[in-house]
Amino acid sequence: MSHTATLPDPARRVWLTAACAAGGAGIVATSVPFVVSMAPSERARALGAPVEVDVGPIKPGELRTVEWRGKPVWVLRRTTGMLETLRNHDDLLSDPHSSRRGQQPDYARNDLRSVKPDIAVLVAICTHLGCIPSFRPEPGAADIGASWPGGFYCPCHGSKFDLAGRVFKNVPAPSNLEVPPHHYAGESTLLIGVDPGA
């Protein structure tokens, strides 16, 4: 005669439910960290995301640097004097009319290389060896030369770019500074990394 105890049906259901709930909780507890680890980090998301810049507080002549896709990007509010200078030195430049494709979007393929005349948006990386040039807005700087109209100077190997990022002749850099895709979502809200209408 068997003495095996049998649980009544309701008690069996309670223990079975409790065991399933505990097992389910264990599975969730171990899988959540695993799933979270597969999601891209904040930095990884930022590398591909557009960057929003409020250009309203940027004063004339002021340069601000932001990061987009791991690259430094300059946002320069050009003064009236800077804009006038940009129209007077095409003879010093290698590609004054930005004829080479791929250096800027078509909507920024003009003498100022910008959507708004007073705002320049440029990737701050020299097209020679990837150095970051210095902002040298003062014309005729003694260490650069009397003909210097102001712009960006790379002291590593002497590459020069004007205040629209156009490269000078006879310098190591082969091309103009890159103009990233950008547009204005409002009067002073600049979005870097997004083309207009995208």
Salt bridges, closest charged atoms under 4 A:
ASP9 OD2 - ARG13 NH2 3.24
GLU42 OE2 - ARG45 NH2 2.39
GLU62 OE2 - ARG64 NH2 3.83
GLU67 OE2 - ARG43 NH1 3.40
ASP90 OD2 - HIS97 NE2 3.98
ASP90 OD1 - ARG166 NH1 3.56
ASP106 OD1 - ARG101 NH1 2.70
ASP111 OD1 - HIS97 ND1 3.28
ASP118 OD2 - ARG77 NH1 2.64
GLU138 OE2 - ARG136 NE 2.71
ASP143 OD1 - ARG136 NH2 2.79
ASP162 OD2 - HIS89 NE2 2.95
ASP162 OD2 - ARG166 NH2 2.79
GLU178 OE1 - LYS71 NZ 3.70
GLU187 OE2 - LYS116 NZ 3.69
